Amino acid sequence: MKQVTIHAAKTNLSKLIEAALSGEEIVIAKGSKPVVRLVPVSQGSFKIGLLKGKLGTGPDFFEPMDESDLHLWEGGR
């Protein structure tokens, strides 16, 4: 565990971020009292097609509408 003061953290922030990203525990202290721990944010992986095959099929918007639906769409009652 590496403990640094707020002033030292402001001066060396990029180095401290790199150290935290490589797994080192960084604690920022106000005077001699620890107040903050610098930790990396976990990066979730983005997967394309995660729900493929689980949602069923949706409407086909390129198909012509039924006459009754078209009538309602055009303001008919």
C-alpha positions as CSV (number, residue, x, y, z in Angstrom):
1,M,0.0,0.0,0.0
2,K,1.3,3.4,-1.0
3,Q,0.1,6.4,0.9
4,V,0.5,10.0,-0.4
5,T,-0.6,13.4,0.7
6,I,-3.2,15.4,-1.3
7,H,-0.5,17.7,-2.5
8,A,1.6,14.8,-3.8
9,A,-1.4,13.2,-5.4
10,K,-2.2,16.4,-7.3
11,T,1.4,16.6,-8.5
12,N,1.8,13.0,-9.5
13,L,-1.8,12.0,-10.4
14,S,-1.0,10.4,-13.7
15,K,1.7,8.2,-12.1
16,L,-0.6,7.2,-9.3
17,I,-3.3,6.3,-11.8
18,E,-0.9,4.1,-13.7
19,A,0.2,2.5,-10.4
20,A,-3.5,1.8,-9.4
21,L,-4.2,0.3,-12.9
22,S,-1.2,-2.1,-12.5
23,G,-2.7,-3.3,-9.2
24,E,-1.0,-1.2,-6.6
25,E,-3.2,0.1,-3.7
26,I,-2.9,3.9,-3.5
27,V,-4.2,5.8,-0.5
28,I,-4.5,9.6,-0.4
29,A,-4.2,11.2,3.0
30,K,-5.1,14.6,4.4
31,G,-2.1,15.2,6.6
32,S,-1.4,11.7,8.1
33,K,-5.1,10.6,8.1
34,P,-6.1,8.4,5.1
35,V,-9.2,9.7,3.4
36,V,-9.4,8.2,-0.1
37,R,-8.3,5.0,-1.9
38,L,-7.5,5.2,-5.6
39,V,-8.8,2.1,-7.4
40,P,-9.3,1.3,-11.1
41,V,-12.9,1.1,-12.5
42,S,-13.7,-2.4,-13.7
43,Q,-14.2,-2.4,-17.4
44,G,-17.1,-4.6,-18.5
45,S,-16.9,-6.2,-21.8
46,F,-19.4,-5.3,-24.5
47,K,-20.8,-8.2,-26.3
48,I,-22.7,-7.8,-29.6
49,G,-25.7,-10.1,-30.0
50,L,-26.1,-10.8,-26.3
51,L,-29.9,-11.3,-26.6
52,K,-29.9,-12.9,-30.0
53,G,-32.5,-15.6,-30.2
54,K,-34.1,-14.7,-26.8
55,L,-36.5,-12.0,-27.9
56,G,-38.4,-13.6,-30.7
57,T,-39.2,-11.8,-33.9
58,G,-40.5,-8.3,-34.1
59,P,-42.8,-6.8,-36.6
60,D,-41.7,-6.4,-40.1
61,F,-42.0,-2.7,-40.8
62,F,-41.6,-3.1,-44.5
63,E,-44.7,-5.3,-44.9
64,P,-47.9,-3.5,-46.1
65,M,-50.4,-2.7,-43.3
66,D,-53.8,-4.5,-43.1
67,E,-56.6,-2.4,-44.5
68,S,-58.2,-2.0,-41.1
69,D,-54.9,-0.8,-39.5
70,L,-54.3,1.5,-42.5
71,H,-57.8,3.0,-42.1
72,L,-57.1,3.7,-38.3
73,W,-53.6,5.1,-39.1
74,E,-55.2,7.5,-41.6
75,G,-57.6,8.8,-39.0
76,G,-60.6,6.6,-39.6
77,R,-62.8,5.3,-36.9
